[in-house]
Amino acid sequence: MIEFPIKIPAIKVEQPLGEFYVATLTARELLQTCYTIKAEILQDYDDETTSYLGTFVNKLKGNQRVRTTKRLNEIKRYTETVDACFPNSIILGANYDENGNLITNINDRWEVEEVGDGFYNLIIPTGKKLASIIDGQHRVFGFQNSEAKDMSLLCSVFIDLPLPYHASIFTNINMNQKRVDKNLAYNLFQFDMEQGEPSSWTPETLAVYFARVLAEDESSPLRGMIKLGLANTKADSTISMASIIDGILSLITSNPKNDRELMHTISIKDGRNRGTVKDVTTSAPLREYFINNKDKTIFDIVLNFFKALESTLWNHGVFTKTLGVHACFDFLKFICKSYDGKQDYNEDFFLDLFQPVVSINFESDFFGIQTKLRSRIRNILFIKSGLKTIEEVNIKGEELESYIIVLKGKN
């Protein structure tokens, strides 16, 4: 139960657009006092049109994307993990109701009072929904069904900011932000390695570790060939670290994010371990090895696979491209599924599978189409190794004719 009025410390920030106040509110308080308006076209309102060059168009209402249930459920699960963290600010525009009307009633308005030395108090007098969520709606409403509603969240609160500026802020944030490089994001899992024993590592952490070893170990055929995406590192090929990690993950999990969140419901000091995800349904062929901490077995399979690849097909440039690596992991995943652990996955085993493929001319124009490179490499590996027939890879029409020509070596 929330008791109003709420009075919380705040810091004033002045920027070119205007001033706002930084404070913390619990998810429960935000859910009680905030709302969003989805972006939509207003229909059948004569006064809700805009004329330009003699053409009338319906106005747009709101500035928010439609909330997605999947995203809300993902955030809900994350809020209940032991290391949940939301350091980015929720941006609010206070003193407008859900119809876009400015609130003038002094008893309802959000206010700020100065307490001295540059510090302020943000005062929320009632539980009425009088603050629009400009940015961060999924983070806020992800707590709707969470058990962690009392978590404090960082907020940037604009007081009486006109509604058009709400949309402007939202657009600038979401249009100008650059996605974090996947290589960098994966590398940051290295911090998990330093926190606990390998038995507490998630699939992502283990895959990052394997990729780093493959990139740096002297015995690795991939040494110096993987772009780590970090300062002070370089590689002699176009293989991204992310492609290696994604490939390894495909062998041990179908949903790395879900596995991570499940494992992180238990802290390391309380005994986090891989058994937490043992009942999760997955098609990953080496899942049991992961659950049972047979990490060396997994790594040796990957290492032997790439050693055999280096001895047979590595001289073809397509295999040292990111899409080529993805195709190779597709092939490896199918191998592991097909033999289901009933095979010693040593280097000679993989050499026997690759040997018939050596006759293929991977420099031909057939492999020059970027959009088809991954599937064509994968299918050729399947067919020439004898793991699938040309009928089983389901190729038809002119594409089938091209495959036949390449397989016969007539290119």
C-alpha positions as CSV (number, residue, x, y, z in Angstrom):
1,M,0.0,0.0,0.0
2,I,1.4,3.4,-1.0
3,E,0.9,6.3,1.3
4,F,0.4,9.8,-0.3
5,P,1.8,12.4,-0.6
6,I,5.2,11.0,-1.6
7,K,8.1,13.2,-0.9
8,I,11.5,12.1,-2.2
9,P,14.9,13.8,-2.6
10,A,15.8,15.0,-6.1
11,I,18.6,16.7,-8.0
12,K,18.0,19.4,-10.6
13,V,19.6,19.0,-14.0
14,E,19.6,21.8,-16.5
15,Q,20.0,21.1,-20.3
16,P,19.2,23.0,-23.5
17,L,15.7,21.6,-23.8
18,G,14.9,22.5,-20.2
19,E,15.3,21.3,-16.6
20,F,14.3,18.0,-15.1
21,Y,14.8,16.3,-11.8
22,V,16.5,13.1,-11.1
23,A,15.0,10.9,-8.3
24,T,14.2,7.3,-7.5
25,L,10.7,5.9,-7.4
26,T,9.8,2.3,-6.7
27,A,8.2,0.2,-9.5
28,R,5.1,0.1,-7.4
29,E,4.9,3.9,-7.2
30,L,5.4,4.2,-10.9
31,L,2.7,1.7,-11.8
32,Q,0.3,3.6,-9.5
33,T,1.0,7.1,-10.9
34,C,2.2,6.7,-14.5
35,Y,0.6,5.8,-17.8
36,T,1.6,5.6,-21.5
37,I,-0.3,6.6,-24.6
38,K,0.4,4.4,-27.7
39,A,1.1,6.2,-30.9
40,E,-1.9,6.0,-33.1
41,I,-3.7,7.8,-35.9
42,L,-6.9,9.7,-34.8
43,Q,-9.8,8.9,-37.0
44,D,-13.1,10.6,-37.6
45,Y,-12.3,13.8,-35.7
46,D,-12.7,16.9,-37.8
47,D,-10.6,19.0,-35.5
48,E,-7.8,16.3,-35.3
49,T,-6.4,16.9,-38.8
50,T,-3.4,18.8,-40.1
51,S,-3.4,20.5,-43.4
52,Y,-0.3,20.9,-45.5
53,L,-0.1,21.9,-49.2
54,G,-3.9,21.4,-49.4
55,T,-3.8,17.8,-48.2
56,F,-5.4,16.8,-44.9
57,V,-3.9,14.1,-42.8
58,N,-5.1,12.7,-39.5
59,K,-3.1,13.7,-36.5
60,L,-1.0,11.3,-34.5
61,K,-1.7,10.7,-30.8
62,G,0.8,9.4,-28.3
63,N,4.4,8.5,-28.7
64,Q,4.8,5.0,-27.5
65,R,5.1,1.7,-29.3
66,V,2.6,-1.0,-28.5
67,R,3.7,-3.0,-25.6
68,T,4.8,-6.5,-26.5
69,T,3.9,-9.4,-24.2
70,K,7.1,-11.2,-24.9
71,R,9.2,-8.3,-23.9
72,L,7.2,-7.6,-20.7
73,N,7.5,-11.3,-19.7
74,E,11.3,-11.2,-20.3
75,I,11.6,-8.1,-18.1
76,K,9.4,-9.6,-15.5
77,R,11.6,-12.7,-15.2
78,Y,14.7,-10.5,-15.1
79,T,13.3,-8.4,-12.2
80,E,13.1,-11.4,-10.0
81,T,16.7,-12.5,-10.5
82,V,19.2,-11.9,-7.7
83,D,21.3,-9.5,-9.8
84,A,18.6,-7.6,-11.5
85,C,19.8,-4.0,-12.4
86,F,18.1,-1.2,-14.2
87,P,20.7,1.7,-14.2
88,N,19.1,3.6,-17.1
89,S,16.7,6.4,-16.3
90,I,12.9,6.1,-16.8
91,I,11.8,9.4,-18.3
92,L,8.6,11.0,-17.1
93,G,6.5,14.0,-18.1
94,A,4.4,15.1,-15.1
95,N,1.2,17.0,-14.8
96,Y,-0.7,15.9,-17.9
97,D,-3.6,13.4,-17.7
98,E,-4.2,10.5,-20.1
99,N,-6.2,12.8,-22.4
100,G,-3.4,15.3,-22.8
101,N,-4.8,17.9,-20.5
102,L,-2.5,20.0,-18.4
103,I,-3.2,19.6,-14.7
104,T,-3.9,22.9,-12.9
105,N,-5.4,21.7,-9.7
106,I,-2.8,22.5,-7.0
107,N,-3.9,19.5,-5.0
108,D,-3.1,17.1,-7.8
109,R,0.0,18.6,-9.4
110,W,3.5,17.1,-9.1
111,E,5.7,19.8,-7.6
112,V,9.3,20.4,-6.6
113,E,10.5,22.3,-3.6
114,E,14.0,23.5,-3.0
115,V,15.6,22.5,0.3
116,G,18.9,24.3,-0.1
117,D,22.4,23.7,-1.5
118,G,21.1,22.6,-4.9
119,F,18.9,19.9,-3.5
120,Y,15.2,19.5,-4.0
121,N,12.2,17.3,-3.0
122,L,9.9,15.9,-5.6
123,I,6.3,15.8,-4.2
124,I,3.6,13.5,-5.6
125,P,0.4,14.4,-3.8
126,T,-2.0,11.7,-5.0
127,G,-2.1,8.3,-6.7
128,K,-3.7,9.7,-9.8
129,K,-2.1,8.8,-13.1
130,L,-0.7,12.2,-14.0
131,A,2.8,11.3,-15.4
132,S,3.4,10.1,-18.9
133,I,6.2,7.6,-19.4
134,I,8.2,9.2,-22.2
135,D,10.8,6.4,-22.3
136,G,11.0,3.1,-20.4
137,Q,7.5,1.8,-20.6
138,H,8.5,-1.9,-21.0
139,R,10.8,-1.6,-18.0
140,V,8.0,-0.1,-15.8
141,F,5.2,-2.4,-16.9
142,G,7.5,-5.4,-16.8
143,F,7.1,-5.1,-13.0
144,Q,3.2,-5.4,-13.4
145,N,3.2,-9.1,-12.4
146,S,6.6,-9.1,-10.7
147,E,7.3,-10.0,-7.0
148,A,9.9,-7.2,-7.1
149,K,7.7,-4.1,-7.2
150,D,9.5,-2.4,-4.3
151,M,12.7,-2.1,-6.4
152,S,13.8,1.5,-6.7
153,L,14.2,2.8,-10.3
154,L,16.1,5.8,-11.5
155,C,13.8,8.5,-13.0
156,S,14.2,11.7,-14.8
157,V,11.1,13.8,-14.3
158,F,10.1,16.8,-16.4
159,I,7.5,19.1,-14.8
160,D,4.9,20.7,-17.2
161,L,6.9,19.8,-20.3
162,P,4.6,20.4,-23.3
163,L,3.4,17.1,-24.9
164,P,5.1,17.7,-28.3
165,Y,8.4,17.6,-26.5
166,H,7.5,14.2,-25.0
167,A,7.5,12.8,-28.6
168,S,10.6,14.7,-29.5
169,I,12.6,13.2,-26.6
170,F,11.3,9.7,-27.3
171,T,12.3,10.0,-31.0
172,N,15.7,11.4,-30.4
173,I,16.5,8.7,-27.8
174,N,15.4,5.8,-30.0
175,M,16.6,7.1,-33.3
176,N,20.0,8.2,-32.2
177,Q,21.0,5.4,-29.9
178,K,23.5,2.9,-31.3
179,R,23.1,-0.8,-30.5
180,V,25.9,-2.2,-28.4
181,D,28.3,-4.2,-30.5
182,K,27.6,-7.9,-30.0
183,N,31.3,-8.8,-29.7
184,L,31.6,-6.3,-26.9
185,A,28.4,-7.4,-25.2
186,Y,29.6,-11.0,-25.2
187,N,33.0,-10.1,-23.9
188,L,31.5,-8.5,-20.9
189,F,30.4,-12.0,-19.8
190,Q,34.0,-12.5,-18.8
191,F,33.2,-10.7,-15.6
192,D,31.0,-13.7,-14.7
193,M,34.0,-15.9,-15.0
194,E,35.7,-14.0,-12.2
195,Q,32.8,-14.3,-9.8
196,G,32.3,-18.0,-9.4
197,E,33.4,-21.5,-10.2
198,P,32.7,-22.9,-13.8
199,S,29.8,-24.9,-12.4
200,S,28.0,-21.6,-11.9
201,W,28.7,-20.4,-15.4
202,T,25.7,-19.8,-17.8
203,P,25.9,-21.1,-21.4
204,E,26.9,-17.6,-22.5
205,T,29.8,-17.4,-20.0
206,L,31.1,-20.8,-21.0
207,A,30.8,-20.0,-24.7
208,V,32.7,-16.8,-24.2
209,Y,35.4,-18.6,-22.4
210,F,35.7,-21.2,-25.2
211,A,35.9,-18.4,-27.8
212,R,38.6,-16.6,-25.9
213,V,40.7,-19.8,-25.7
214,L,40.2,-20.5,-29.4
215,A,41.3,-17.0,-30.2
216,E,44.4,-17.0,-28.1
217,D,45.7,-20.5,-27.4
218,E,48.8,-21.6,-29.4
219,S,47.2,-25.0,-30.2
220,S,44.1,-23.5,-31.7
221,P,43.6,-23.3,-35.5
222,L,41.7,-20.1,-34.8
223,R,44.4,-18.3,-32.9
224,G,44.8,-14.7,-34.2
225,M,41.8,-15.2,-36.5
226,I,38.9,-14.1,-34.3
227,K,37.9,-10.4,-34.0
228,L,37.3,-9.9,-30.4
229,G,35.9,-6.4,-30.8
230,L,38.1,-5.0,-28.0
231,A,40.9,-2.4,-27.8
232,N,44.4,-3.7,-28.2
233,T,43.3,-6.8,-30.2
234,K,43.5,-7.6,-33.8
235,A,42.7,-10.5,-36.1
236,D,43.9,-11.7,-39.5
237,S,40.5,-12.7,-40.8
238,T,36.8,-11.6,-40.8
239,I,35.7,-14.1,-38.2
240,S,33.7,-12.3,-35.5
241,M,33.8,-13.5,-31.9
242,A,30.0,-13.4,-31.9
243,S,29.8,-16.0,-34.7
244,I,32.0,-18.4,-32.7
245,I,30.0,-17.8,-29.5
246,D,26.7,-18.2,-31.3
247,G,27.9,-21.4,-32.8
248,I,29.0,-22.9,-29.5
249,L,25.8,-21.8,-27.8
250,S,23.8,-23.7,-30.5
251,L,25.4,-26.9,-29.2
252,I,24.4,-26.4,-25.6
253,T,21.3,-24.3,-25.4
254,S,18.2,-23.2,-27.4
255,N,17.6,-20.1,-25.4
256,P,20.7,-18.6,-23.7
257,K,18.8,-15.7,-22.3
258,N,16.3,-17.9,-20.6
259,D,19.0,-20.1,-19.2
260,R,20.9,-17.1,-17.8
261,E,17.8,-15.7,-16.1
262,L,16.9,-19.0,-14.5
263,M,20.4,-19.6,-13.2
264,H,20.6,-16.0,-11.9
265,T,17.5,-16.6,-9.7
266,I,20.1,-18.1,-7.4
267,S,23.2,-16.1,-6.2
268,I,26.7,-17.6,-6.4
269,K,27.0,-17.7,-2.6
270,D,23.8,-19.6,-2.4
271,G,25.0,-22.3,-4.8
272,R,24.2,-21.3,-8.3
273,N,24.8,-24.2,-10.6
274,R,23.7,-25.6,-14.0
275,G,21.3,-28.1,-12.5
276,T,18.8,-25.2,-12.3
277,V,18.2,-25.5,-16.1
278,K,18.3,-29.3,-16.3
279,D,14.5,-29.6,-16.9
280,V,14.4,-26.9,-19.7
281,T,13.4,-28.4,-23.0
282,T,16.0,-27.9,-25.7
283,S,17.2,-29.3,-29.0
284,A,20.9,-28.5,-28.3
285,P,22.8,-31.8,-28.9
286,L,25.5,-31.3,-26.2
287,R,23.1,-30.1,-23.5
288,E,23.8,-33.0,-21.2
289,Y,27.5,-32.3,-21.3
290,F,26.8,-28.8,-20.2
291,I,24.5,-29.7,-17.4
292,N,27.0,-32.3,-16.1
293,N,30.0,-29.9,-16.3
294,K,31.8,-31.9,-19.0
295,D,33.2,-28.7,-20.4
296,K,36.4,-30.3,-21.7
297,T,34.5,-32.8,-23.7
298,I,32.5,-29.9,-25.4
299,F,35.6,-27.9,-26.0
300,D,37.5,-30.9,-27.5
301,I,34.7,-31.6,-29.9
302,V,34.8,-28.0,-31.2
303,L,38.6,-27.9,-31.2
304,N,38.9,-31.2,-33.1
305,F,36.2,-30.1,-35.6
306,F,38.2,-26.9,-36.4
307,K,41.5,-28.7,-36.6
308,A,40.0,-31.1,-39.2
309,L,38.6,-28.1,-41.0
310,E,42.0,-26.4,-41.0
311,S,43.6,-29.5,-42.5
312,T,41.1,-29.9,-45.3
313,L,39.1,-26.8,-46.3
314,W,40.7,-23.8,-44.5
315,N,42.5,-22.6,-47.6
316,H,39.1,-21.6,-49.1
317,G,38.3,-18.0,-48.0
318,V,34.6,-18.7,-47.5
319,F,35.4,-20.7,-44.4
320,T,37.1,-17.8,-42.7
321,K,34.2,-15.5,-43.1
322,T,31.5,-15.1,-40.4
323,L,28.8,-16.7,-42.6
324,G,31.2,-19.6,-43.3
325,V,31.7,-20.2,-39.6
326,H,27.9,-20.1,-39.0
327,A,27.5,-22.8,-41.7
328,C,30.3,-24.9,-40.1
329,F,28.5,-24.8,-36.8
330,D,25.2,-25.7,-38.4
331,F,27.1,-28.8,-39.8
332,L,28.7,-29.6,-36.4
333,K,25.3,-29.3,-34.6
334,F,23.7,-31.7,-37.1
335,I,26.7,-34.2,-36.7
336,C,26.3,-34.1,-32.9
337,K,22.6,-34.7,-33.2
338,S,23.0,-37.5,-35.7
339,Y,25.5,-39.5,-33.7
340,D,24.0,-38.6,-30.3
341,G,27.2,-39.1,-28.3
342,K,27.7,-42.6,-29.8
343,Q,31.0,-41.5,-31.4
344,D,34.4,-40.5,-30.4
345,Y,34.5,-37.0,-31.9
346,N,38.2,-37.0,-32.4
347,E,40.0,-35.2,-35.2
348,D,40.2,-38.3,-37.4
349,F,36.4,-38.7,-37.2
350,F,35.9,-35.2,-38.6
351,L,38.6,-35.6,-41.2
352,D,36.7,-38.6,-42.6
353,L,33.6,-36.4,-43.0
354,F,35.5,-33.5,-44.6
355,Q,37.6,-35.5,-47.0
356,P,34.9,-36.0,-49.6
357,V,34.2,-32.3,-49.6
358,V,37.8,-31.4,-50.6
359,S,36.8,-31.9,-54.3
360,I,34.4,-29.0,-54.2
361,N,35.5,-25.7,-55.7
362,F,34.5,-23.2,-53.1
363,E,36.0,-20.4,-55.2
364,S,33.3,-20.7,-57.8
365,D,30.6,-18.1,-58.4
366,F,28.1,-20.4,-56.7
367,F,29.5,-19.3,-53.4
368,G,29.7,-15.7,-54.3
369,I,26.1,-14.8,-53.4
370,Q,26.3,-13.4,-49.8
371,T,22.6,-14.0,-49.0
372,K,22.9,-17.7,-49.9
373,L,26.5,-18.3,-48.7
374,R,25.6,-19.9,-45.3
375,S,22.9,-22.3,-46.6
376,R,25.0,-23.3,-49.7
377,I,28.1,-24.1,-47.7
378,R,26.0,-26.0,-45.1
379,N,24.1,-28.0,-47.8
380,I,27.2,-28.9,-49.7
381,L,28.8,-30.2,-46.5
382,F,25.7,-32.2,-45.7
383,I,25.6,-33.8,-49.2
384,K,29.3,-34.5,-49.8
385,S,29.8,-35.9,-46.4
386,G,27.0,-38.3,-46.9
387,L,24.9,-37.1,-43.9
388,K,22.1,-35.9,-46.2
389,T,21.0,-36.6,-49.7
390,I,20.3,-33.8,-52.2
391,E,16.6,-34.6,-51.9
392,E,16.7,-34.2,-48.1
393,V,18.1,-30.7,-48.2
394,N,15.0,-29.8,-50.2
395,I,16.4,-27.9,-53.2
396,K,14.3,-27.3,-56.2
397,G,14.2,-25.7,-59.7
398,E,17.2,-23.7,-61.0
399,E,18.8,-23.8,-57.6
400,L,18.9,-27.6,-57.8
401,E,20.6,-27.4,-61.2
402,S,23.3,-25.2,-59.8
403,Y,23.9,-27.6,-56.9
404,I,24.2,-30.5,-59.3
405,I,26.8,-28.7,-61.4
406,V,28.9,-27.8,-58.3
407,L,28.6,-31.3,-56.8
408,K,29.9,-32.8,-60.1
409,G,32.8,-30.4,-60.2
410,K,31.7,-28.9,-63.5
411,N,32.4,-25.3,-62.5
